[in-house]
Amino acid sequence: LMRSFVRALEWADTLGLVRLALTRAEFAYLMFPESPLSAPPYSQAPALAWMQYSYSSGTGLERLLNRLGGKPLGFRSLSCSESPVVEGSNRIWKDCTVRFSPPGGSAQTLQLFASIIEREGRYKILSYANAF
């Protein structure tokens, strides 16, 4: 996931970055039914929950591409929370930060996306909400 993320960001490949993120259908059928948002006391409609995820993710993706897209990133490492949040079959890795050192620049550690979802050994970016 990270190799694909870095490559797509360095090439400013919007479609490539979108493909790495959870889709509306994946959210509706794989994540939402096992999310606390689907049960009391929240009992949100799936469309409302998706709208919240997709809005913050879309804004974050645009900012990410504007600030870092099309430039060598100099990826060093990824760090997420020590333990994932487990929601049924889903494991959600939060507080993810990327350490990078662009050529000629200083090392930085930033939140370039909010979280990663893991399900049955497959990983996707849950949201591109970020520090920008």
C-alpha positions in Angstrom: 0.0 0.0 0.0 2.7 2.5 0.9 4.8 1.8 -2.2 1.7 2.5 -4.3 0.8 5.5 -2.3 4.3 7.1 -2.6 4.5 6.3 -6.3 1.1 7.8 -7.0 1.8 10.9 -4.9 5.2 11.5 -6.5 3.6 11.2 -10.0 0.6 13.4 -8.9 -1.6 10.4 -10.0 -5.0 11.4 -8.6 -6.7 8.3 -10.0 -4.0 6.1 -8.5 -4.5 7.7 -5.1 -8.3 7.3 -5.4 -7.9 3.6 -6.2 -5.9 3.1 -2.9 -8.8 4.4 -0.8 -11.9 2.6 0.3 -14.8 2.9 -2.2 -18.4 3.7 -1.5 -19.4 0.1 -2.1 -16.6 -1.3 0.2 -17.7 1.1 2.9 -21.3 0.2 2.5 -20.9 -3.6 2.4 -17.7 -4.3 4.3 -17.0 -1.5 6.8 -20.3 0.1 7.8 -22.2 -3.0 8.9 -19.5 -3.7 11.5 -19.0 0.0 12.5 -20.3 1.4 15.8 -22.0 4.1 13.6 -24.5 1.5 12.4 -25.7 0.6 15.9 -27.3 2.5 18.8 -26.7 5.0 20.1 -25.6 6.4 16.7 -27.7 4.4 14.2 -26.5 6.6 11.3 -27.7 6.0 7.8 -24.9 4.6 5.7 -25.2 7.4 3.2 -24.7 10.0 6.0 -21.7 8.2 7.4 -20.2 7.8 3.9 -20.8 11.5 3.1 -18.8 12.5 6.2 -15.9 10.1 5.3 -15.8 11.1 1.7 -16.0 14.8 2.2 -13.0 15.0 4.6 -11.1 12.5 2.5 -11.7 14.4 -0.7 -10.6 17.7 0.9 -7.5 16.0 2.3 -6.6 14.4 -1.1 -6.8 17.8 -2.8 -4.6 19.4 -0.2 -2.1 16.5 -0.3 -1.8 16.7 -4.1 -1.4 20.5 -4.0 1.3 20.4 -1.4 3.3 17.3 -2.2 2.0 16.0 -5.5 4.5 15.6 -8.4 7.6 15.9 -6.2 10.1 13.3 -5.0 8.9 12.4 -1.5 12.0 10.5 -0.1 9.8 8.1 1.8 11.4 6.7 5.0 8.8 5.1 7.1 5.1 4.7 8.1 4.0 4.7 11.7 0.4 4.1 13.0 -1.1 3.4 16.4 0.4 0.4 18.2 -2.9 -1.5 18.1 -5.7 -1.2 15.6 -9.3 -0.6 16.4 -11.1 -3.8 15.7 -14.6 -3.6 14.3 -15.7 -7.2 13.4 -13.5 -8.3 10.5 -12.0 -4.8 10.1 -8.9 -3.5 11.7 -8.5 0.2 11.6 -5.0 1.6 12.0 -5.2 5.2 13.2 -2.9 8.1 13.9 -0.7 7.2 10.9 2.3 9.4 10.1 4.7 9.3 7.2 8.4 10.1 7.7 10.0 11.5 4.6 13.0 13.4 3.5 12.7 15.0 0.1 16.0 15.5 -1.9 17.6 18.8 -0.7 15.1 19.1 2.1 14.9 18.3 5.8 13.2 15.2 7.3 9.6 15.6 8.1 7.0 13.5 9.8 3.4 14.4 8.8 -0.1 12.9 8.8 -0.6 12.5 5.0 -3.8 10.4 5.6 -5.9 9.7 8.6 -6.1 5.9 8.8 -5.8 2.6 7.0 -8.3 -0.2 7.0 -7.2 -3.8 7.0 -9.6 -6.7 6.2 -8.5 -10.3 5.5 -4.9 -9.2 4.9 -5.8 -6.4 2.4 -5.2 -2.8 3.1 -6.7 0.4 1.9 -6.6 4.0 2.9 -9.8 4.8 4.9 -9.5 8.6 4.7 -7.1 11.1 3.2 -8.0 13.6 5.9 -4.5 15.0 6.8 -2.4 17.6 8.6 -2.8 20.1 5.7 
